Amino acid sequence: MSRNNERNIKKHNDKLHKAQDKVKQAEITRKEKLKQIVKMFNEANASDKK
């Protein structure tokens, strides 16, 4: 019997896609946090220059 049966392939792909989604979500979260930090920094600089 082959190890590359449908169930094992599906299980592997699900695991792979879950890991890829996790990486993608972490990247999105990181970008959002960076945007917030930049926004706060810009607001602080704008108030300092007045």
Backbone bond lengths (Angstrom), bond angles and torsions (degrees), N, CA, C in turn:
res aa  C-N    CA-C-N  psi(-1)  N-CA   C-N-CA  omega(-1)  CA-C   N-CA-C  phi
1 M - - - 1.459 - - 1.523 109.30 -
2 S 1.286 115.84 137.83 1.462 121.80 -177.26 1.528 110.95 -79.54
3 R 1.325 115.03 145.90 1.459 118.72 175.98 1.525 111.19 -79.57
4 N 1.335 116.07 -19.06 1.459 120.07 -179.64 1.520 111.17 -89.27
5 N 1.318 116.32 55.58 1.457 118.55 177.06 1.536 109.21 -88.67
6 E 1.310 115.43 170.36 1.473 121.02 -173.61 1.528 112.44 -57.48
7 R 1.317 116.38 -42.19 1.464 119.94 -176.70 1.522 111.12 -63.71
8 N 1.340 116.22 -44.71 1.462 119.68 -179.53 1.522 111.54 -67.34
9 I 1.327 116.44 -39.23 1.466 120.36 178.71 1.524 109.61 -63.28
10 K 1.333 116.96 -44.89 1.467 121.23 -179.95 1.525 110.28 -63.01
11 K 1.324 116.56 -43.84 1.463 120.98 -179.68 1.528 110.09 -60.99
12 H 1.323 115.79 -44.36 1.465 120.72 179.71 1.529 110.75 -63.58
13 N 1.331 116.88 -46.64 1.461 120.85 -179.11 1.522 111.73 -63.26
14 D 1.334 116.68 -40.09 1.462 120.18 178.12 1.523 110.52 -62.22
15 K 1.324 115.66 -43.20 1.460 121.01 179.13 1.531 110.57 -63.37
16 L 1.326 115.74 -44.03 1.459 121.93 179.77 1.519 110.96 -62.65
17 H 1.329 116.65 -47.31 1.461 120.60 -178.33 1.523 111.09 -66.18
18 K 1.314 116.97 -35.68 1.458 120.66 177.96 1.529 109.80 -63.88
19 A 1.322 117.15 -42.43 1.464 121.51 178.52 1.524 110.60 -65.72
20 Q 1.333 116.85 -41.44 1.466 120.47 179.21 1.523 110.85 -65.02
21 D 1.333 117.25 -40.40 1.464 121.06 178.20 1.520 110.72 -64.10
22 K 1.328 116.29 -38.28 1.459 120.98 179.40 1.527 110.44 -63.20
23 V 1.326 117.07 -43.33 1.464 121.92 178.75 1.525 109.87 -64.20
24 K 1.323 115.60 -44.36 1.469 120.63 -179.06 1.531 110.25 -62.87
25 Q 1.329 117.16 -42.82 1.460 121.77 -179.98 1.524 110.61 -65.01
26 A 1.327 117.29 -39.45 1.464 121.09 178.30 1.524 110.24 -63.45
27 E 1.325 117.03 -39.31 1.463 121.51 179.32 1.531 110.54 -65.28
28 I 1.323 116.93 -42.54 1.466 121.41 178.76 1.527 109.94 -63.32
29 T 1.322 117.03 -44.54 1.461 121.95 179.41 1.518 110.76 -61.40
30 R 1.330 116.37 -42.81 1.460 121.46 179.31 1.534 110.86 -61.41
31 K 1.338 116.44 -43.16 1.465 120.75 179.49 1.523 111.12 -64.35
32 E 1.341 117.27 -40.52 1.461 121.05 179.33 1.528 110.54 -64.51
33 K 1.330 117.31 -42.66 1.462 120.79 178.45 1.518 110.85 -63.46
34 L 1.331 116.46 -40.49 1.457 120.87 178.70 1.526 110.44 -62.71
35 K 1.335 117.04 -42.01 1.464 120.92 177.85 1.521 110.60 -59.67
36 Q 1.332 116.84 -43.05 1.460 120.91 179.88 1.524 110.75 -64.09
37 I 1.322 116.72 -42.42 1.462 120.99 -179.86 1.521 110.22 -63.93
38 V 1.334 116.97 -44.56 1.466 121.37 179.39 1.521 110.00 -62.80
39 K 1.328 116.58 -41.69 1.465 120.96 179.68 1.527 110.26 -62.13
40 M 1.331 117.05 -46.08 1.468 120.94 178.88 1.521 110.59 -62.82
41 F 1.319 116.91 -41.61 1.459 121.93 179.80 1.524 110.28 -62.64
42 N 1.336 116.37 -45.40 1.461 120.56 179.94 1.525 111.51 -64.32
43 E 1.323 117.33 -39.43 1.465 120.86 177.90 1.524 110.19 -65.32
44 A 1.317 117.32 -40.58 1.465 121.24 179.28 1.527 110.15 -65.15
45 N 1.321 117.26 -42.22 1.464 120.99 179.02 1.517 111.09 -66.96
46 A 1.311 117.71 -38.14 1.467 121.45 -179.93 1.522 110.12 -64.47
47 S 1.323 117.47 -39.83 1.465 120.22 -179.88 1.531 110.98 -73.89
48 D 1.322 118.00 -29.13 1.466 121.15 177.94 1.522 111.92 -70.72
49 K 1.311 117.07 -33.49 1.463 121.29 -175.24 1.523 112.71 -79.48
50 K 1.323 117.82 -16.19 1.474 120.34 -177.93 1.498 112.16 -74.25
